[in-house]
Amino acid sequence: MHLAAHFPGVNATTVWADPRSRSQIDFSSFVHLARTAERGKFDFFFLAEGLRLREHNGRIHDLDVVGRPESLTVLNALAAVTERLGLAATVNATFNEPYELARRLATLDHLSEGRAAWNVVTSSDAFTGENFRRGGYLDRADRYTRAAEFVATARELWDSWTPDGESRPFAHEGEQFTISGEFTVPRSPQGHPVVIQAGDSGEGREFAASAADIIFTRHGTLEAGRDFYADVKARLAAYGRQPDDLKIMPGVTVVVGDNDAEAQERAYEIRRRQVSPQNAILAAEQLWGTDLSAYDPDGPLPEIAPVLDSGLVKGRVLHGDPFAVVARWRAIAEAKGLSLRQTVIETTTRQSFIGSPQTVAAELTAFVDERAADGFILVPHLTPGGLDDFVDRVVPLLQESGAFRSEYSGSTLRSHLGLAEPVWKG
């Protein structure tokens, strides 16, 4: 089993009202979570990206946390206070250029002695693009075209140094990039940084099968996980790859209690605090695309139809057809007699493992044994101490059963993941 820790900085999972919650910017918060993950022998520490402050109804979204430091800068600092933990940065392939980003990632890989990873994301969002020279010029269909060539170009740059330390000129000419010169950073201790891809769409799965080492995904049930796992692994052969060449790691939440009943009570209270009345209205407005401030969050769902492309919410991606999602919400609310807020709680919960340490360890192991995942990226609800219970109470059980490592067997992230060093293609 592979395990990673997602830093809970800006997302709907974090419970900022908890008195134990601390800053998402202070370096001490990053250090706490990273060291906890390393103490638990996790594969890597994962940082998300935010390129623009989100807006809601023409104003800065006041339920978000304002401020997210640049990932690679934070991870370079963490390289000095960790020894084995992988360090994964989310960096957008739409608003960066291959030479500069390949150089920054290779630098992190050297400073960390082979522990760097790049989570490749894309954007067709003109709102975010206003912060950049390119703006929002990319059509949605072109995002992965650029990203695929971006990754291939970065790998050409990393391969422009031989394993023996000799620099050679590079030249790349393609539809997206035409560059040539000499790369400034020698080949890193693990050959290339590990490449992660986040996405569940068909094009995202194909991109991961062709170019990624890890796919960061989400699925809510064991059956859905098995279907996704089988689909993505089956795509690898077309690119001359083996099933173990790509690790499938869904993002999950975990709530641990002394027994299953206590854990369920804790999980329910966490969800209530995550989906406050104000958050419930916000979630509904994102889906309906219209101002719902007059509605009671503890009342029924709005009877009106969604408004497409209203511009009410900017900087957030809506997943799925709003009409289909609204229909599903209505069916769930009617079947279970739920209010608007209760429906949001019911439908927006990330895949969770809830129970005693023994229950959680057994369920995580079952997901891996049943080929629904190769491991998990844990998304705590608390910054920065949300991983403490899991590392102290669940990890020892996973280690005792042989489902998870007791010690690191190597020093690079590729060694943690069981990935071979890339063959040099100079």
C-alpha positions in Angstrom: 0.0 0.0 0.0 1.2 3.5 -0.8 0.2 6.5 1.3 0.5 10.2 0.8 -0.5 13.3 2.7 -2.4 16.3 1.1 -1.8 19.5 3.0 -5.3 21.0 3.9 -4.8 24.6 2.9 -7.7 25.8 0.7 -10.6 23.4 0.2 -14.1 22.5 1.4 -12.7 19.7 3.6 -10.9 21.9 6.1 -12.7 22.9 9.4 -11.2 26.3 10.2 -13.6 26.8 13.1 -11.8 24.0 15.1 -9.8 25.6 17.9 -6.9 23.3 16.9 -6.8 24.8 13.4 -3.7 26.8 12.6 -2.3 28.9 9.7 -2.2 27.5 6.1 0.7 29.9 5.4 3.1 29.7 8.4 6.0 27.4 7.6 5.5 25.6 11.0 2.2 24.2 9.7 3.9 22.6 6.6 6.7 21.2 8.8 4.3 19.7 11.3 2.3 17.8 8.6 5.3 16.8 6.6 7.2 15.4 9.6 4.1 13.6 10.7 3.8 12.0 7.3 7.5 11.0 7.3 7.2 9.6 10.8 4.4 7.4 9.4 6.7 6.3 6.5 4.4 7.9 3.9 5.5 7.9 0.2 5.0 11.7 -0.3 3.6 15.0 0.8 1.3 16.7 -1.6 0.6 20.5 -2.2 -2.2 21.8 -4.3 -2.2 25.0 -6.3 -4.2 28.2 -6.4 -3.5 30.7 -9.1 -6.3 33.2 -8.4 -8.5 34.1 -5.5 -12.0 32.7 -6.2 -15.0 35.0 -6.6 -18.6 34.5 -5.7 -21.3 36.9 -6.9 -18.8 39.5 -7.8 -16.8 39.4 -4.5 -13.8 37.6 -3.2 -15.2 34.3 -1.9 -15.2 34.9 1.8 -15.6 31.2 2.8 -12.2 30.5 1.2 -8.9 31.1 2.9 -7.2 34.0 1.2 -3.6 33.0 0.4 -1.8 30.0 -0.8 2.0 30.0 -1.0 3.8 28.8 -4.2 4.3 25.1 -3.9 7.8 24.6 -5.1 9.2 27.3 -2.8 7.6 25.6 0.2 8.8 22.1 -0.9 12.4 23.3 -1.3 12.3 24.5 2.3 10.8 21.2 3.4 13.6 19.3 1.7 15.9 20.7 4.5 13.8 19.4 7.4 12.8 16.0 6.0 15.0 13.1 4.9 13.0 10.4 3.0 9.5 11.9 2.3 8.6 12.6 -1.3 7.7 16.2 -2.1 5.0 16.7 -4.7 4.0 20.1 -6.2 1.0 20.9 -8.2 2.0 23.2 -11.1 -0.1 24.2 -14.1 1.0 23.2 -17.6 -1.2 25.9 -19.2 0.4 28.9 -17.6 4.1 27.8 -17.4 6.9 27.0 -19.9 8.8 23.7 -20.1 12.4 25.0 -19.7 11.7 27.1 -16.6 9.5 24.5 -14.9 11.7 21.6 -15.7 14.6 23.6 -14.2 12.7 24.3 -11.0 11.6 20.7 -10.6 15.1 19.4 -11.3 16.4 21.7 -8.7 14.0 20.4 -6.1 15.0 16.9 -7.1 18.6 17.6 -6.4 18.1 19.5 -3.2 15.9 16.7 -1.8 18.3 14.0 -3.2 15.6 12.5 -5.5 12.3 13.1 -3.8 10.5 15.5 -6.2 7.2 15.0 -7.9 5.1 17.1 -10.2 1.3 17.0 -10.2 0.4 18.1 -13.7 -2.8 20.2 -13.9 -4.4 22.2 -16.8 -6.8 25.1 -17.2 -9.1 26.5 -19.8 -10.4 29.1 -17.3 -10.2 32.6 -18.7 -10.8 34.1 -15.3 -7.6 32.5 -13.9 -5.8 33.2 -17.2 -6.3 37.0 -16.6 -3.4 36.7 -14.2 -1.1 35.5 -17.0 0.1 36.7 -20.4 -1.6 33.9 -22.2 -5.0 34.6 -20.7 -7.7 32.0 -21.2 -6.9 31.3 -24.8 -6.8 27.5 -24.5 -10.0 25.6 -25.5 -10.9 22.8 -23.1 -10.1 20.2 -25.8 -6.5 21.7 -26.1 -5.6 21.5 -22.5 -4.3 17.9 -22.5 -2.7 18.4 -26.0 -0.5 21.1 -24.5 0.1 19.2 -21.2 1.2 16.0 -23.0 3.7 17.9 -25.1 4.8 19.9 -22.0 5.6 16.7 -20.1 7.4 15.1 -23.1 9.4 18.3 -23.5 10.4 18.4 -19.8 11.6 14.8 -20.0 13.7 15.7 -23.1 15.3 18.5 -21.0 16.0 16.1 -18.1 17.5 13.6 -20.5 19.8 16.2 -22.1 22.3 15.3 -19.3 23.7 11.8 -19.5 23.7 9.6 -16.3 27.5 10.2 -16.3 27.1 13.9 -15.9 27.7 15.1 -19.5 25.6 18.0 -20.8 24.3 17.8 -24.4 22.3 20.4 -26.4 18.6 19.9 -26.7 16.2 20.8 -29.5 12.4 20.4 -29.5 10.1 21.4 -32.2 6.4 20.7 -31.8 2.9 22.2 -32.1 3.1 23.8 -28.7 6.8 24.5 -28.1 9.8 25.1 -30.2 12.9 25.5 -28.0 16.6 24.7 -28.2 19.7 25.3 -26.1 21.4 23.6 -23.1 19.8 22.7 -19.8 21.5 24.0 -16.7 20.7 21.2 -14.2 22.4 17.8 -14.3 20.4 14.6 -14.2 18.8 14.1 -10.8 19.3 11.1 -8.4 16.0 9.5 -9.5 16.5 10.3 -13.2 13.3 12.3 -13.6 10.9 13.8 -11.0 7.8 11.6 -10.5 4.8 12.8 -12.6 1.3 12.8 -11.1 -1.9 13.5 -13.0 -5.2 14.4 -11.3 -8.4 13.7 -13.2 -11.2 11.2 -13.8 -12.4 12.2 -17.3 -11.7 10.0 -20.3 -9.1 12.3 -21.6 -7.5 12.6 -18.2 -7.3 8.8 -17.9 -5.7 8.5 -21.3 -3.2 11.2 -20.4 -2.3 9.4 -17.2 -1.9 6.1 -19.0 0.4 7.6 -21.5 2.5 9.9 -19.4 2.0 9.7 -15.6 3.5 7.7 -12.8 0.6 8.3 -10.4 -3.0 9.2 -11.0 -4.8 11.2 -8.2 -8.5 10.4 -8.4 -11.7 10.0 -6.4 -14.3 7.3 -6.3 -16.9 6.7 -3.6 -17.3 3.0 -3.4 -15.3 -0.2 -3.7 -17.2 -1.1 -6.9 -16.5 2.3 -8.5 -12.9 2.0 -7.5 -12.5 -1.4 -9.1 -14.1 -0.2 -12.3 -11.8 2.8 -12.5 -8.7 0.8 -11.6 -9.5 -1.8 -14.3 -10.2 0.8 -16.9 -7.0 2.8 -16.4 -4.7 -0.2 -16.0 -6.1 -1.6 -19.3 -5.1 1.6 -21.1 -1.3 1.2 -20.3 -0.6 -1.6 -22.8 -1.3 0.7 -25.7 1.7 2.8 -24.6 4.1 -0.1 -24.0 3.6 0.1 -20.2 3.0 -2.5 -17.5 0.2 -2.3 -14.9 2.6 -1.5 -12.1 4.1 1.5 -14.0 1.1 3.7 -12.9 -0.1 3.9 -9.3 -3.7 4.7 -8.7 -4.2 6.8 -5.5 -7.6 8.2 -4.7 -8.0 11.2 -2.3 -9.7 10.1 0.8 -10.7 11.3 4.3 -10.2 9.2 7.4 -12.0 9.6 10.8 -10.7 7.4 13.7 -12.4 6.8 17.0 -12.0 4.4 19.9 -14.8 2.3 18.4 -16.9 2.4 15.2 -19.8 4.2 16.8 -17.6 7.0 18.2 -15.9 7.4 14.9 -19.3 7.8 13.1 -20.3 10.5 15.6 -17.1 12.3 15.0 -17.5 12.1 11.3 -21.0 13.4 11.4 -19.9 16.4 13.5 -17.0 17.1 11.1 -19.4 17.1 8.1 -21.8 19.4 9.9 -18.9 21.9 10.5 -17.6 21.5 7.0 -21.1 22.2 5.5 -22.3 25.1 7.6 -25.6 26.8 6.6 -23.6 29.4 4.7 -21.6 26.7 2.9 -24.7 24.8 2.0 -26.2 27.9 0.2 -22.8 28.5 -1.5 -22.7 24.9 -2.8 -26.2 25.2 -4.1 -25.5 28.5 -5.8 -22.5 27.0 -7.5 -24.7 24.3 -8.9 -27.8 26.4 -9.8 -25.8 29.4 -11.0 -28.0 31.9 -9.3 -28.4 33.8 -6.1 -30.1 31.6 -3.5 -29.5 33.8 -0.4 -33.3 34.0 0.1 -33.6 30.2 0.6 -33.5 28.4 3.9 -30.6 26.0 4.1 -32.7 23.8 6.4 -35.6 23.9 4.0 -36.3 22.1 0.7 -34.1 22.3 -2.4 -34.9 25.2 -4.8 -37.6 24.3 -7.4 -36.0 26.5 -10.1 -33.9 25.1 -12.9 -30.1 25.7 -13.1 -28.8 28.7 -15.0 -25.9 27.8 -17.3 -22.8 30.0 -17.6 -24.2 32.6 -15.3 -20.8 33.9 -14.2 -21.9 33.9 -10.5 -19.0 31.7 -9.5 -15.5 32.3 -10.8 -12.4 30.3 -10.2 -14.1 27.0 -9.5 -14.6 24.1 -11.8 -18.1 22.5 -11.9 -18.0 18.8 -12.4 -20.8 17.2 -14.4 -24.0 18.5 -16.1 -25.8 20.8 -13.6 -29.2 19.5 -14.7 -28.2 15.9 -14.1 -26.6 16.8 -10.8 -29.7 18.7 -9.7 -31.9 15.8 -10.7 -29.8 13.4 -8.6 -29.9 15.8 -5.6 -33.7 16.0 -5.9 -34.0 12.2 -6.0 -31.8 11.8 -2.9 -33.6 14.5 -1.0 -37.0 13.1 -1.8 -36.0 9.5 -1.0 -34.4 10.3 2.3 -36.5 13.4 3.3 -33.4 15.7 3.4 -33.2 19.5 3.6 -30.9 21.5 1.3 -28.1 21.4 3.8 -28.5 17.7 4.5 -28.5 17.0 0.8 -25.2 18.9 0.4 -23.7 16.9 3.3 -25.0 13.7 1.7 -23.8 14.3 -1.8 -20.5 16.1 -1.4 -18.7 13.8 1.0 -15.3 12.6 -0.3 -14.6 8.9 0.0 -14.2 8.3 3.7 -12.9 5.5 5.9 -14.6 5.8 9.3 -14.2 3.6 12.4 -11.9 2.2 15.0 -8.2 1.9 14.0 -8.8 -1.8 13.3 -11.8 -1.1 11.1 -10.0 1.6 9.1 -6.9 -0.5 8.6 -9.0 -3.4 7.4 -11.0 -1.3 4.9 -8.0 0.4 3.5 -6.3 -3.0 3.0 -9.4 -4.4 1.3 -9.4 -1.6 -1.2 -5.9 -2.5 -2.2 -6.5 -6.2 -2.1 -9.6 -5.9 -4.3 -7.7 -3.8 -6.9 -9.7 -0.6 -6.3 -6.5 1.4 -5.5 -2.7 1.0 -5.1 -2.8 3.4 -2.2 -4.4 6.6 -0.9 -3.8 10.4 -0.6 -5.1 11.4 2.8 -6.9 14.7 2.9 -7.2 15.7 6.6 -9.9 18.1 7.8 -7.6 19.9 10.2 -4.4 22.0 9.5 -1.8 20.9 10.5 -2.6 18.1 13.0 -5.2 16.2 11.0 -2.9 13.3 10.3 -1.7 12.7 13.8 -4.4 10.1 14.8 -3.9 8.1 11.6 -0.2 7.9 12.0 -0.3 7.1 15.7 -3.2 4.6 15.6 -3.8 3.2 12.1 -0.3 3.0 10.5 1.1 0.6 13.2 -1.7 -1.8 12.4 -1.0 -1.6 8.7 2.6 -2.3 9.4 1.9 -5.3 11.7 -0.2 -6.9 9.0 2.4 -6.4 6.4 0.1 -4.1 4.3 2.5 -1.1 4.7 6.2 -0.6 5.1 7.8 -0.4 8.6 10.9 1.4 7.2 11.8 3.1 4.0 13.8 0.7 1.8 15.3 3.4 -0.4 16.0 7.1 -0.4 14.2 8.4 -3.6 10.5 8.8 -4.2 10.7 6.3 -7.1 12.1 3.7 -4.7 9.2 4.3 -2.3 6.7 3.7 -5.1 8.5 0.8 -6.7 9.0 2.7 -9.9 12.1 2.0 -12.0 14.4 4.9 -12.9 13.6 6.2 -16.4 15.7 4.8 -19.1 18.0 7.5 -20.5 16.8 8.6 -23.9 19.6 11.1 -24.8 
